[in-house]
Amino acid sequence: MQKSPSLKIILTEWYRIMKSKRLILPINRIVRECRDVNTYFFSHQLEAKPGQFVMVTDYEGGEKPFSLADSTTAEFAITVKRVGQFTSRLFQKKAGEYLALRGPYGSSFFICPHRVLLVGGGYGTPPLYFLTRKLLEAGSEVIVVNGARSGDDLIFCEKFRALEVNYHNITQSGCLDRKGTAVDLARELMNTIKFDFIYAAGPEPMLKALQEIVKDTEYQFLMERYMKCAIGICGSCTMDPLGIRLCVEGPVLSRLQIEQLSEFGHYHRDATGARIYFNNGQGFHD
Amino acid sequence: MNQLLRTDFLGIEVKSPLVLPAGIMDMSYSGMAIAARNGAGMVTSKSFTLEARTGHKGPVVAECEGGILNCMGLCNPGIKEGLREVEQFRKNCETPVIVSVFATSSQDFITLTEHVNNSPADFLELNLSCPNVYDEFGIPLAASPGQVSSIVRAVKSIAQMPVIAKLSPNTPDILPIARAAEDAGADALCLINTLGPGMLIDIRMVRPVLYNKFGGLSGPCLKPVALRLIYQVCCEVRIPVIGTGGVQCGEDAIEMLMAGASLVGVGTAVYIRGIEVFSAINREIAVFMKERNYRNLAEIPKLKDHLDRMVQDNEE
């Protein structure tokens, strides 16, 4: 039986994409951002958009998603926070050693060419750097809030300062310019400036707090969930109740989607699929 | 929903013959619900085990020409937590749901069945054939007619809903196994589980691409093997068969139905054609049926009957 021509095209295109998405690359250089955060650069033109991610493995057990901290015609970068076995192994790697990557995957940020606010929390900030570069190319007026627990945890300050943006640091310890959270500073800015679009990436409680103070402005958040396949079939990263597969329809979600997600700011799922509540609360209450 | 595609499976009406098979987008109620909203006539839960499992370490999937290798390793939150997702699915969605369970002994299958009896599941599927846990559990139960028979019999003695046995293609002769399941009282069969297992090698780093080394193969390349096994089994057994393996489009689904399947699983195609694949295949089946003037799925000829008639005609 003959396949319909459209399906032949779909399958051919799938083979092409599949081949192009598998990369075995040497680490070109490693930049230390702070005590437990490194940025890894790879000399490869990825053709990725801000917000997208790659899956990375060293074949020693574990394959994890990392948002792109930057991507140009010459190279791309991922920023890694040391949290467990897998990332600890990455921290032992040296320039020249190989990693297996696949991607880019997922949705990307909408580029709004007007006045925009970017709110980054902790180690969520790196993809906002890539976004900032693209926004500036589009002629946007960019205001960046970069928040962290302490000055030691604050990353990418110099990189943002090297760009033509209105840039603000804020830490909860108050050791630098300002004391408070990224959301505190965002609220202040929103009270005095009218933004056309808001972007944010960071811990989910921060995103939730930000969502609660945004009034009419459209926004996009970069979200995180446990991912395994990254190609939309295993279901590990689906978000309730819409069934959004964060690896395909995300990781960048828009206001309309986020407002309908009952699990946002409430719970996520672990490697078994069991729900883990952000407030450590128990029970099954949607 | 298209009237052409309505059918009846073991007394339950389904709006489409397409089934979301176990292991695809079914870690949560909302994943199953999105498949149902996109046109799946029936959905299957993740295979639940007694206790939670994190599954294998990554990489757990690898794409290859014609398919995908996976070694998820039966990650699931355990039967109790899993059935809560099924309950929540039922609150959100009327689509019939199959609860899949995995165990390695009759006793554990019985315990799992007791849990499923107290859930809104419409069907119980016994995963006798996961190819990704050989290291842990040995050769799948579906390789032995004797074991399939004793487990199906044990489960049937207490199950309060129809029981489906999911069989493996990774056996030299599937027919004694299919017969054993039928004789032991299985209400339906689901075939096939993933093929292999297979492996892929990263030639630059000289490592297996999957951390588990081996993984079950799914995707378009699977279809010819699935069709052959479904055809062979459907010639032998009288219970209905859910045919799954490599279906990408309406024409593939029609092939499955002609091979003898009553319902058709669509899994890996979700990756290749997106979540809209269910509605797309429904549409493609309906277009074919209209072209050939089939008024319902039962009018699509079964290959076996068609060949038998040809032989009869020749004799006359």
Boltz contact constraints between the chains, C-beta under 6 A:
constraints:
  - contact:
      token1: [A, 1]
      token2: [B, 251]
      max_distance: 6.0
  - contact:
      token1: [A, 7]
      token2: [B, 249]
      max_distance: 6.0
  - contact:
      token1: [A, 14]
      token2: [B, 272]
      max_distance: 6.0
  - contact:
      token1: [A, 18]
      token2: [B, 63]
      max_distance: 6.0
  - contact:
      token1: [A, 24]
      token2: [B, 204]
      max_distance: 6.0
  - contact:
      token1: [A, 57]
      token2: [B, 59]
      max_distance: 6.0
  - contact:
      token1: [A, 59]
      token2: [B, 207]
      max_distance: 6.0
  - contact:
      token1: [A, 61]
      token2: [B, 57]
      max_distance: 6.0
  - contact:
      token1: [A, 61]
      token2: [B, 211]
      max_distance: 6.0
  - contact:
      token1: [A, 62]
      token2: [B, 57]
      max_distance: 6.0
  - contact:
      token1: [A, 62]
      token2: [B, 58]
      max_distance: 6.0
  - contact:
      token1: [A, 63]
      token2: [B, 58]
      max_distance: 6.0
  - contact:
      token1: [A, 63]
      token2: [B, 59]
      max_distance: 6.0
  - contact:
      token1: [A, 98]
      token2: [B, 205]
      max_distance: 6.0
  - contact:
      token1: [A, 228]
      token2: [B, 60]
      max_distance: 6.0
  - contact:
      token1: [A, 229]
      token2: [B, 61]
      max_distance: 6.0
  - contact:
      token1: [A, 231]
      token2: [B, 271]
      max_distance: 6.0
  - contact:
      token1: [A, 232]
      token2: [B, 271]
      max_distance: 6.0
  - contact:
      token1: [A, 233]
      token2: [B, 24]
      max_distance: 6.0
  - contact:
      token1: [A, 233]
      token2: [B, 270]
      max_distance: 6.0
  - contact:
      token1: [A, 233]
      token2: [B, 271]
      max_distance: 6.0
  - contact:
      token1: [A, 235]
      token2: [B, 25]
      max_distance: 6.0
  - contact:
      token1: [A, 235]
      token2: [B, 26]
      max_distance: 6.0
  - contact:
      token1: [A, 235]
      token2: [B, 27]
      max_distance: 6.0
  - contact:
      token1: [A, 235]
      token2: [B, 31]
      max_distance: 6.0
  - contact:
      token1: [A, 236]
      token2: [B, 27]
      max_distance: 6.0
  - contact:
      token1: [A, 238]
      token2: [B, 28]
      max_distance: 6.0
  - contact:
      token1: [A, 238]
      token2: [B, 30]
      max_distance: 6.0
  - contact:
      token1: [A, 238]
      token2: [B, 31]
      max_distance: 6.0
  - contact:
      token1: [A, 240]
      token2: [B, 30]
      max_distance: 6.0
  - contact:
      token1: [A, 241]
      token2: [B, 30]
      max_distance: 6.0
  - contact:
      token1: [A, 243]
      token2: [B, 30]
      max_distance: 6.0
  - contact:
      token1: [A, 243]
      token2: [B, 31]
      max_distance: 6.0
  - contact:
      token1: [A, 243]
      token2: [B, 33]
      max_distance: 6.0
  - contact:
      token1: [A, 243]
      token2: [B, 34]
      max_distance: 6.0
  - contact:
      token1: [A, 271]
      token2: [B, 54]
      max_distance: 6.0
  - contact:
      token1: [A, 272]
      token2: [B, 52]
      max_distance: 6.0
  - contact:
      token1: [A, 272]
      token2: [B, 54]
      max_distance: 6.0
  - contact:
      token1: [A, 272]
      token2: [B, 75]
      max_distance: 6.0
  - contact:
      token1: [A, 272]
      token2: [B, 77]
      max_distance: 6.0
  - contact:
      token1: [A, 273]
      token2: [B, 27]
      max_distance: 6.0
  - contact:
      token1: [A, 273]
      token2: [B, 76]
      max_distance: 6.0
  - contact:
      token1: [A, 273]
      token2: [B, 77]
      max_distance: 6.0
  - contact:
      token1: [A, 274]
      token2: [B, 52]
      max_distance: 6.0
  - contact:
      token1: [A, 274]
      token2: [B, 77]
      max_distance: 6.0
  - contact:
      token1: [A, 274]
      token2: [B, 81]
      max_distance: 6.0
  - contact:
      token1: [A, 284]
      token2: [B, 84]
      max_distance: 6.0
